[in-house]
Amino acid sequence: MTHTTILEGTGEELLQHLVQFPNEHFRLVPLLSDPIENEKPKPKKSHSVLGKYAFVAGGSEDFARDKQTEIEREDKIRS
């Protein structure tokens, strides 16, 4: 089992370490962003509590009134 050492820095900084071991094999993995930026928490997205019916006008009273009117209309048709 080999010992793994992780070195982080610019190319010039790493070159100093690489020249000390000319016969060793190395794996270079470029970092895409500053490591400090990766540690910052991402802001949470806020979600609407109203959901998919947020655009519907009226409230529960309006719904109950309309529903009762609809029930009365259906009762008249059946009678």
C-alpha positions, 0 to 999 in steps of 0.5 A: 500500500502506498502513502498518499500525500495531497499537495495543493498550490499553484503550478510554481509552488507544486513544481518545487515539490515535484523536482525533488522526486524526478522518478515518481509518478504523480496525478494532477487534478486541477481545482476549478474554483477556490476551495474557500468558495466551496465551503460557503453555504448555498442560499436556500430557495424559498417556496410558496406555501400557496402551491399550485392554486395560488392564482385562484381567486376567492377563499373557502367561503366563496368555494362553499357558497358556489358548491352549495349553489351547485348542489341546489341546482343538481337537486332541482334537476333531479326533482 
